[in-house]
Amino acid sequence: MKKLLLVALYLALVLGITESFDLHEKDLESEESLWDLYEKWRSHHTVSTSLDEKRRRFNVFRANVLHVHNTNMMDKPYKLKLNKFADMTSHEFRTAYASSKVKHHTMFRGAPLGNGSFMYEKTDKVPASVDWRKNGAVTAVKDQGKCGSCWAFSTIAAVEGINFIKTNKLITLSEQELVDCNTGWNHGCNGGLMDYAFEFIKKKGGITSESNYPYRAQDGQCDAKKVPFHIQLI
């Protein structure tokens, strides 16, 4: 269970939502060098706290530094770095960024399952894996902030990708339109499900661009002046 509780924070360390901060062996040589690293990290991310809070945060930071170091010593297909979440506990990260008030029963609502069959279109052989970043189908990394809108980001990322595959045009689309306008079963910054967001986009015939309806990391009223300018998705 403890391992599961740490997953969210560890994923945050892997993904590095903002510019990451490098960690070197010399930073682990002593308590003093760890403090120096902590001060550099605080300056890099413009972190300001009281003296008492600073000491408490250092202990959390040190634990995360050791986790990053120990993980990077293993033979894993990824490497960790220190980002702006490095002085947060797993519980704090989950509370701030991974909480949801979506009712459990809504997860069982949705379209009926298919017949279990699937066919690739016009192809006999498929590669073992595809990195769609290298194919240009993935937009830049985004930060949802302290808003439980991961459902909107997941939906938009999928739609951006499939739209590129179909049209060869990579357009950054609006999560905020979903947060503000796809209400009812979904609850904005309090959580939601991708199924309902896909249904919303399908019913509306598209969704507007990020530049037209920028992300604010908070709930808002649906802006009727921006919504009509939908990107027609194929």
LUMKOLFI-661893 format. One line per 4 residues: number of its first residue (from 1); their letters; for each residue x, y, z of N, C-alpha, C, O. Coordinates in steps of 0.2 Angstrom, whole numbers. Example, Ala and Ser with C-alpha at 12.3 -4.5 7.8 and 13.67 -1.06 7.14 Angstrom:
1	as	66 -28 39 62 -22 39 66 -16 39 71 -17 42 ~ 64 -11 35 68 -5 36 64 0 39 67 6 40 .
This chain:
1	mkkl	4 -6 0 0 0 0 4 6 0 3 11 -4 ~ 10 6 4 14 12 5 17 13 -2 18 19 -4 ~ 19 8 -6 22 9 -12 17 12 -17 19 16 -21 ~ 11 10 -17 6 13 -21 5 20 -20 4 24 -24 .
5	llva	5 22 -13 4 29 -11 10 34 -14 9 40 -15 ~ 16 31 -15 21 35 -18 21 35 -25 25 39 -28 ~ 17 32 -29 17 32 -36 16 39 -39 20 41 -44 ~ 11 43 -36 10 49 -39 16 54 -39 17 57 -44 .
9	lyla	19 54 -33 25 58 -32 30 56 -37 34 60 -40 ~ 32 49 -37 37 47 -41 36 48 -49 41 50 -52 ~ 30 48 -51 28 50 -58 29 57 -59 32 59 -64 ~ 28 61 -54 29 68 -55 37 69 -56 39 74 -60 .
13	lvlg	41 66 -52 48 66 -52 51 64 -59 55 67 -62 ~ 47 59 -62 49 56 -68 48 61 -74 52 62 -78 ~ 41 64 -74 39 68 -79 42 75 -79 43 77 -85 ~ 44 77 -73 47 84 -73 43 89 -77 45 92 -82 .
17	ites	37 90 -74 32 95 -77 35 102 -79 34 105 -84 ~ 40 104 -75 43 110 -76 51 108 -77 52 103 -76 ~ 55 113 -78 62 112 -79 65 109 -73 64 111 -68 ~ 68 103 -75 71 99 -69 78 102 -67 81 106 -70 .
21	fdlh	80 99 -61 86 101 -58 91 95 -57 89 90 -54 ~ 97 96 -60 101 90 -60 104 89 -53 105 93 -48 ~ 105 82 -52 108 80 -46 115 76 -47 115 72 -52 ~ 120 78 -43 126 75 -44 129 71 -38 126 72 -32 .
25	ekdl	133 66 -39 136 62 -33 139 67 -28 138 65 -22 ~ 142 72 -29 145 77 -24 140 80 -20 142 82 -14 ~ 134 80 -22 128 83 -18 127 79 -12 123 81 -8 ~ 128 73 -13 127 68 -7 132 67 -2 132 62 2 .
29	esee	138 70 -3 144 68 1 143 70 8 146 67 13 ~ 139 75 10 138 77 17 131 81 18 128 83 13 ~ 130 82 24 124 86 26 124 93 23 119 96 21 ~ 130 96 23 131 102 21 130 103 13 127 108 11 .
33	slwd	133 98 10 132 98 2 125 97 0 122 100 -5 ~ 121 93 4 114 93 3 110 99 4 106 101 1 ~ 112 103 10 109 109 11 111 114 5 107 118 3 ~ 117 114 3 119 118 -3 114 116 -9 112 121 -13 .
37	lyek	113 110 -10 109 108 -16 102 111 -15 99 113 -19 ~ 100 110 -9 93 112 -7 92 120 -8 87 122 -11 ~ 97 124 -6 97 131 -7 97 133 -15 94 137 -17 ~ 101 129 -19 101 130 -26 94 128 -29 92 132 -33 .
41	wrsh	91 123 -26 85 121 -29 80 126 -27 75 128 -31 ~ 80 129 -21 75 134 -19 76 140 -23 71 143 -25 ~ 82 142 -25 83 148 -29 81 147 -36 78 151 -39 ~ 82 141 -38 80 139 -45 72 139 -46 70 142 -51 .
45	htvs	69 137 -41 61 137 -42 58 143 -38 52 143 -37 ~ 62 147 -35 59 153 -32 55 151 -26 49 153 -26 ~ 57 147 -22 53 144 -16 55 148 -10 61 149 -8 ~ 50 151 -7 51 155 -1 47 153 5 40 152 4 .
49	tsld	50 151 11 46 148 16 49 151 23 55 154 23 ~ 46 150 28 49 153 35 54 148 37 55 143 34 ~ 58 150 42 64 146 44 62 139 46 65 134 44 ~ 57 139 50 55 132 53 52 128 47 54 122 47 .
53	ekrr	48 131 43 46 127 37 51 125 33 51 119 30 ~ 56 129 32 62 127 28 66 121 30 68 117 26 ~ 66 121 37 70 115 40 66 108 39 68 103 37 ~ 59 109 40 55 103 39 55 101 31 55 95 30 .
57	rfnv	55 106 27 55 104 20 61 101 18 62 97 13 ~ 67 103 21 73 100 19 73 93 20 76 89 16 ~ 70 91 26 70 83 27 66 80 22 68 74 20 ~ 61 83 19 57 80 14 61 80 8 61 75 4 .
61	fran	64 85 6 68 86 0 74 81 0 75 78 -5 ~ 77 80 6 83 75 7 80 68 5 84 64 2 ~ 74 66 8 72 59 6 70 58 -1 72 53 -4 ~ 68 64 -4 66 63 -11 73 63 -16 73 60 -21 .
65	vlhv	78 67 -13 85 66 -17 87 59 -16 90 57 -21 ~ 87 56 -11 90 49 -10 86 45 -14 88 40 -17 ~ 79 46 -15 75 41 -19 77 42 -26 78 37 -30 ~ 78 48 -28 80 50 -35 87 46 -37 88 43 -42 .
69	hntn	92 47 -32 98 44 -33 98 37 -33 101 34 -38 ~ 95 34 -28 94 26 -28 91 23 -34 93 18 -37 ~ 86 27 -37 82 24 -43 87 25 -49 87 20 -53 ~ 90 30 -49 95 31 -55 100 26 -55 104 25 -60 .
73	mmdk	102 23 -49 107 18 -49 105 12 -52 109 7 -53 ~ 98 11 -52 96 4 -55 95 4 -62 96 9 -66 ~ 95 -2 -65 94 -3 -72 87 -2 -74 84 -7 -76 ~ 85 4 -75 78 6 -77 78 10 -83 83 13 -85 .
77	pykl	72 9 -87 72 13 -93 71 20 -93 70 23 -98 ~ 71 23 -87 70 30 -86 75 33 -81 78 29 -77 ~ 76 39 -81 80 42 -75 76 48 -72 72 51 -75 ~ 77 49 -66 73 54 -62 78 60 -61 84 60 -61 .
81	klnk	74 66 -60 78 72 -59 73 76 -54 68 74 -52 ~ 76 81 -51 72 85 -46 69 91 -50 72 95 -53 ~ 62 91 -49 58 97 -51 55 101 -46 57 100 -40 ~ 50 104 -47 47 109 -42 43 105 -37 41 109 -32 .
85	fadm	42 99 -37 39 95 -32 43 92 -27 41 88 -23 ~ 50 93 -28 55 89 -24 55 90 -16 58 86 -13 ~ 51 95 -14 51 96 -7 44 94 -4 42 96 2 ~ 40 90 -8 33 88 -6 33 81 -4 36 77 -8 .
89	tshe	29 79 1 28 72 2 23 69 -3 20 73 -6 ~ 23 62 -3 18 59 -8 11 61 -6 7 62 -10 ~ 9 61 0 3 63 3 1 70 0 -5 72 -2 ~ 6 75 1 4 82 0 3 83 -8 -1 86 -10 .
93	frta	7 79 -12 7 79 -19 0 77 -21 -3 80 -25 ~ -2 71 -19 -8 68 -20 -14 72 -18 -19 73 -22 ~ -14 75 -13 -19 80 -10 -20 86 -15 -25 88 -16 ~ -14 89 -17 -14 95 -21 -16 94 -28 -19 98 -31 .
97	yass	-13 88 -31 -14 87 -38 -18 81 -40 -19 81 -46 ~ -19 77 -36 -22 70 -38 -29 69 -35 -31 63 -35 ~ -32 74 -32 -38 72 -28 -44 73 -33 -43 76 -38 ~ -49 70 -31 -55 70 -36 -62 69 -32 -62 65 -27 .
101	kvkh	-67 72 -33 -73 72 -30 -78 68 -34 -84 68 -33 ~ -76 65 -40 -81 61 -44 -83 55 -40 -80 51 -37 ~ -90 54 -41 -93 49 -37 -91 42 -41 -91 42 -47 ~ -90 37 -36 -87 31 -39 -92 28 -44 -90 25 -49 .
105	htmf	-99 29 -43 -104 25 -47 -104 28 -54 -106 25 -59 ~ -101 34 -55 -101 37 -62 -96 33 -66 -97 34 -72 ~ -91 30 -63 -86 26 -67 -90 20 -71 -87 18 -76 ~ -95 18 -69 -99 13 -72 -104 15 -77 -107 11 -81 .
109	rgap	-104 21 -78 -109 24 -83 -105 25 -90 -99 26 -89 ~ -108 25 -96 -104 25 -102 -107 21 -107 -112 17 -106 ~ -104 21 -113 -106 17 -119 -105 10 -117 -100 8 -114 ~ -109 6 -120 -108 -2 -119 -101 -4 -122 -99 -1 -127 .
113	lgng	-98 -9 -120 -92 -12 -122 -93 -15 -129 -98 -17 -131 ~ -88 -15 -133 -88 -18 -140 -88 -25 -139 -89 -28 -134 ~ -87 -28 -145 -88 -36 -146 -81 -39 -144 -80 -45 -145 ~ -76 -35 -142 -69 -38 -141 -65 -38 -146 -59 -40 -145 .
117	sfmy	-67 -37 -153 -63 -38 -158 -59 -31 -160 -62 -26 -158 ~ -54 -31 -163 -50 -25 -165 -46 -27 -172 -43 -32 -172 ~ -46 -22 -176 -42 -23 -182 -38 -17 -184 -41 -11 -184 ~ -32 -17 -186 -28 -12 -188 -30 -10 -195 -32 -15 -199 .
121	ektd	-31 -4 -197 -33 -2 -203 -27 -2 -209 -22 1 -208 ~ -29 -6 -214 -25 -6 -220 -17 -7 -218 -13 -4 -221 ~ -16 -12 -214 -9 -14 -213 -9 -21 -210 -14 -24 -207 ~ -4 -25 -212 -3 -32 -210 2 -32 -204 1 -37 -200 .
125	kvpa	7 -28 -204 12 -28 -199 12 -22 -195 11 -16 -198 ~ 13 -22 -188 13 -16 -184 20 -17 -180 22 -22 -178 ~ 23 -11 -179 29 -11 -175 28 -13 -167 22 -12 -165 ~ 33 -15 -164 32 -17 -157 30 -11 -153 26 -11 -148 .
129	svdw	32 -5 -155 31 1 -151 32 7 -156 35 7 -161 ~ 28 13 -154 29 19 -158 30 25 -153 26 25 -148 ~ 34 29 -155 36 35 -151 32 41 -155 35 43 -159 ~ 26 43 -153 23 48 -156 26 55 -156 24 59 -160 .
133	rkng	30 56 -151 34 62 -150 38 63 -156 38 68 -159 ~ 41 58 -158 46 58 -164 42 59 -170 45 61 -175 ~ 36 57 -170 32 58 -176 28 64 -177 25 66 -181 ~ 29 68 -171 26 75 -171 19 75 -169 15 80 -171 .
137	avta	16 70 -166 9 70 -164 8 72 -157 2 71 -154 ~ 13 74 -153 12 76 -146 14 84 -145 20 86 -147 ~ 10 87 -142 11 94 -141 16 95 -135 18 90 -132 ~ 18 101 -133 23 102 -128 20 100 -121 14 100 -120 .
141	vkdq	24 99 -116 22 97 -109 18 103 -106 20 108 -107 ~ 12 101 -103 8 106 -100 8 105 -92 9 99 -90 ~ 6 110 -89 5 109 -81 -2 111 -79 -4 116 -80 ~ -5 106 -76 -12 107 -74 -13 111 -68 -18 113 -66 .
145	gkcg	-7 113 -64 -8 117 -58 -12 113 -53 -13 107 -53 ~ -14 117 -48 -18 114 -42 -25 114 -44 -29 117 -41 ~ -26 110 -49 -33 109 -52 -34 102 -54 -30 99 -58 ~ -39 99 -51 -40 91 -53 -43 90 -60 -48 87 -60 .
149	scwa	-39 93 -65 -42 93 -72 -38 88 -76 -38 88 -82 ~ -35 83 -73 -31 78 -76 -36 74 -82 -33 72 -87 ~ -42 74 -80 -47 70 -85 -47 75 -92 -47 72 -97 ~ -47 81 -91 -47 86 -97 -40 85 -101 -41 85 -107 .
153	fsti	-35 85 -97 -28 85 -100 -28 78 -104 -25 78 -110 ~ -30 73 -101 -29 66 -104 -34 66 -111 -31 63 -116 ~ -40 69 -110 -44 69 -116 -41 73 -122 -41 71 -127 ~ -39 79 -120 -36 84 -125 -30 81 -128 -29 81 -134 .
157	aave	-25 78 -124 -19 75 -127 -21 69 -132 -18 69 -137 ~ -26 65 -131 -28 60 -135 -31 63 -142 -30 61 -147 ~ -35 68 -141 -38 71 -147 -33 75 -151 -33 75 -157 ~ -28 78 -148 -23 82 -151 -19 76 -156 -17 78 -161 .
161	ginf	-18 71 -153 -14 66 -156 -18 63 -162 -15 62 -168 ~ -24 61 -161 -28 58 -166 -29 63 -172 -30 61 -178 ~ -30 69 -170 -31 74 -175 -25 75 -179 -26 76 -185 ~ -19 75 -176 -13 75 -180 -12 69 -185 -10 70 -191 .
165	iktn	-14 63 -182 -13 57 -187 -18 57 -193 -16 55 -198 ~ -24 60 -192 -28 61 -197 -27 66 -202 -29 66 -208 ~ -25 72 -199 -24 78 -203 -17 80 -205 -16 85 -209 ~ -12 78 -201 -5 80 -201 -4 87 -199 0 90 -201 .
169	klit	-9 89 -194 -9 96 -191 -9 95 -184 -14 93 -181 ~ -4 98 -181 -3 97 -173 -6 104 -170 -3 109 -171 ~ -12 104 -167 -15 110 -165 -16 109 -157 -19 104 -155 ~ -13 113 -153 -14 113 -146 -21 115 -144 -23 121 -145 .
173	lseq	-25 111 -141 -32 112 -140 -33 114 -132 -29 114 -128 ~ -39 116 -131 -41 119 -125 -44 114 -119 -49 112 -120 ~ -40 113 -114 -42 110 -108 -47 114 -104 -52 111 -101 ~ -46 121 -104 -51 125 -100 -58 125 -103 -63 126 -99 .
177	elvd	-59 124 -109 -66 123 -112 -69 117 -109 -75 118 -107 ~ -66 112 -108 -69 106 -105 -70 107 -97 -75 106 -95 ~ -65 110 -94 -66 112 -87 -72 116 -86 -76 115 -81 ~ -73 121 -90 -79 126 -89 -85 124 -92 -91 125 -89 .
181	cntg	-85 120 -98 -91 119 -101 -94 112 -101 -100 111 -102 ~ -89 107 -100 -91 100 -99 -93 98 -92 -90 95 -89 ~ -99 101 -90 -101 100 -83 -107 95 -83 -109 93 -88 ~ -109 94 -77 -114 89 -76 -111 83 -73 -110 82 -67 .
185	wnhg	-109 78 -77 -105 72 -75 -98 73 -73 -95 70 -68 ~ -95 78 -76 -88 80 -75 -89 86 -70 -93 90 -71 ~ -83 87 -66 -84 93 -61 -78 97 -61 -75 99 -56 ~ -75 99 -67 -70 104 -67 -64 102 -63 -61 97 -64 .
189	cngg	-62 106 -59 -56 105 -55 -57 100 -49 -52 98 -46 ~ -63 98 -49 -64 92 -44 -65 86 -47 -67 81 -44 ~ -62 85 -53 -62 78 -56 -67 77 -62 -72 81 -62 ~ -65 72 -65 -70 70 -71 -67 64 -74 -62 61 -72 .
193	lmdy	-71 62 -79 -69 56 -83 -69 57 -90 -73 61 -93 ~ -64 54 -94 -63 56 -101 -69 54 -105 -70 57 -110 ~ -72 48 -103 -78 46 -108 -83 52 -109 -85 53 -115 ~ -84 55 -104 -89 61 -104 -86 66 -108 -90 70 -112 .
197	afef	-80 68 -108 -77 73 -111 -77 71 -119 -78 76 -123 ~ -75 65 -121 -75 63 -128 -82 64 -130 -83 66 -136 ~ -87 62 -127 -94 63 -129 -96 70 -130 -99 72 -135 ~ -93 74 -126 -95 82 -126 -92 84 -133 -95 88 -136 .
201	ikkk	-85 82 -134 -82 85 -140 -86 82 -146 -86 86 -151 ~ -88 76 -146 -91 73 -152 -98 76 -153 -100 78 -159 ~ -101 78 -148 -108 81 -148 -107 88 -151 -111 90 -155 ~ -102 92 -149 -101 99 -151 -98 99 -158 -98 104 -161 .
205	ggit	-95 94 -160 -92 94 -167 -85 96 -167 -82 98 -172 ~ -82 97 -161 -75 99 -161 -74 103 -154 -78 102 -150 ~ -68 106 -154 -66 109 -148 -61 115 -150 -58 114 -155 ~ -61 120 -146 -57 126 -148 -50 125 -146 -48 121 -143 .
209	sesn	-46 130 -148 -39 130 -147 -37 132 -140 -41 136 -137 ~ -31 130 -138 -28 133 -132 -27 141 -132 -29 144 -127 ~ -25 143 -138 -24 150 -139 -30 154 -138 -30 160 -136 ~ -36 151 -141 -42 155 -141 -45 154 -134 -49 159 -132 .
213	ypyr	-44 149 -130 -47 148 -123 -42 145 -119 -42 139 -117 ~ -38 150 -116 -32 148 -112 -33 145 -106 -39 146 -103 ~ -29 141 -103 -30 137 -97 -28 142 -91 -24 145 -91 ~ -33 141 -86 -32 145 -80 -31 141 -74 -30 144 -68 .
217	aqdg	-31 135 -74 -31 131 -68 -36 132 -62 -34 132 -57 ~ -42 134 -65 -47 135 -60 -54 134 -63 -54 135 -70 ~ -59 133 -60 -66 133 -63 -68 140 -65 -66 145 -62 ~ -72 140 -70 -75 146 -72 -81 145 -76 -83 139 -77 .
221	qcda	-84 150 -78 -90 150 -82 -89 149 -89 -84 151 -92 ~ -93 145 -92 -92 143 -99 -92 150 -104 -97 153 -104 ~ -87 151 -107 -87 157 -111 -90 156 -118 -87 153 -123 ~ -96 158 -119 -100 157 -125 -96 161 -131 -98 159 -137 .
225	kkvp	-93 166 -130 -90 170 -135 -84 166 -138 -82 167 -144 ~ -81 161 -134 -75 158 -137 -77 151 -139 -74 148 -144 ~ -82 148 -137 -84 141 -138 -86 140 -146 -84 135 -148 ~ -89 145 -149 -91 143 -156 -85 142 -161 -86 139 -166 .
229	fhiq	-79 145 -159 -73 144 -163 -70 137 -162 -64 137 -160 ~ -73 132 -164 -71 125 -163 -66 123 -169 -67 125 -175 ~ -61 120 -167 -57 116 -172 -61 110 -175 -62 106 -171 ~ -62 110 -181 -66 104 -184 -61 98 -184 -57 98 -188 .
233	li	-63 93 -180 -58 87 -179 -61 82 -184 -67 81 -185 ~ -56 78 -187 -58 73 -191 -56 66 -188 -57 61 -191 .
